[in-house]
């Protein structure tokens, strides 16, 4: 039998014009010889890969458990309560995508789609455009965080009487667009789409718990880093990757996970929409499509030289990433915002609404407003109307409520009546109740909020989520299309192909196709 090394030399020599160094004639290889050489080279390749596998470090138990869970999730039914909650978050995110199309970040994202569309594979919401899956994930993800209506991962705050608070990741704006783009690429069913979305929340939420305690992440964007892993898991779930491919996917997500916390200073919300939604969705779909297309990678992002944990200064072996998989579902630990405003402002709007229903207040009589909030909070006197708690509270006192339109109206930040009241807001983290108004005669009116509606301890009902979503979708897509889209999203488990949602998401399109 010809040895592979000798055969390669002979084949190389024959390729040099049919002569070797001493210029003696060499016969060109026959077809049979080429086949025999190819077989030998293939066998050598298999042997080399086997040798590399023998020399490789064993996979870490965490990576093995996580990749197996991720691969099986596509066909594993969710508990009924988890599936229902997942549909609420999917509906809430699509509502944010649609409403976000009307704002400057959304318009910028749609302009990008028109200029760099790619293959007509995946839907760009509110338009007749279709783009490649990667571009669609980027655009729809940015739309989903063009405003402050999207959901927010929550954790119990032991320093605030066990209340739930936002903790550094908005899952829906990255996970749902990524899962949808991949689902359209691979004609995924609605049932598998729901499971893919839940998987994205599971992976990203555990990644946040791994990253957040580390001092190095105080100036890093956990929103983008966790979002990349969550969106990658969701896209991979829709694409149906096997366990080894899932491990490759995690490596590609780790290589893309980045971001700085300077989004805090973005006054136009455009970069913030990209960081929170567009970039994670794009990264996740990119990773899933590369692996689905046959790309390989380092198989364990948690072990070996230069791994993800070492690169980010994280102690331990990442055990938290595999904790209670299949038992603890992060989508049930995520808040849906009742108010279309930054999450930390939610309890103050809720408390003020409750107070005003009990006793109407003339804004001109308000001398001081005290909020139980630490100065320097992410919602403290921000330049964006939907995030500044002082502005939002003052807006509610003047208008009697806060709507999507008013919360995102930059012009209202120049309203002298609103500004005068905003200047009377004082933040005090030691204040005994959520909000206290002091009137011109010294009368004090206070309201305490326990578990804010929409948080995991007090989730919004299906009817409440529908009402919020319809109010955001109908002004853009129309009443009839809005109701049809809401109904379809709440019946996803019976939809054969996620691509049939396309007509419901596009203005002026033909009549919706059946599920």
Secondary structure, 3 states (H helix, E strand, C coil): CCCHHHHHHHHHHHCCCCECCCCCECCCCCHHHHHHHHHHHHHHHHHHHHHHHHHCCCCCHHHHHHHHHHHHHHHCCCCHHHHHHHHHHHHHHHHHHHHHCCCHHHHHHHHHHHHCCCCCCEECCCCCCEECHHHHHHHHHHHHCCCCCCCEEEEEEHHHCCEEEECCCCCHHHHHHHHHHHHHHCCCCHHHHHHHHHHHHHHHHHHHHHHCCCHHHHHECHHHHHHHHHHHHHHHHHHCCCHHHHHHHHHHHHHHCCCEHHHHHCCCCHHHHHHHHHHHHHHHHHHHHHHHCCCCCCCCCCCCCCCHHHHCCCCCCCHHHHCCCCCCCHHHHEECCCCCCCHHHHHHHHHHHHHHHHCCCCHHHEEEEEECCCCCCCCCCCCCCCCCHHHHHHHHHHHCCCCHHHHCCHHHHHCHHHHHHHCCEEECCCCCCCEEEEECCCCEEEECCCCCCCCHHHCCCHHHHHHHHHHHHHHHHCHHHHHHHHHHHCCHHHCCCHHHHHHHHCCCCCCCCCC
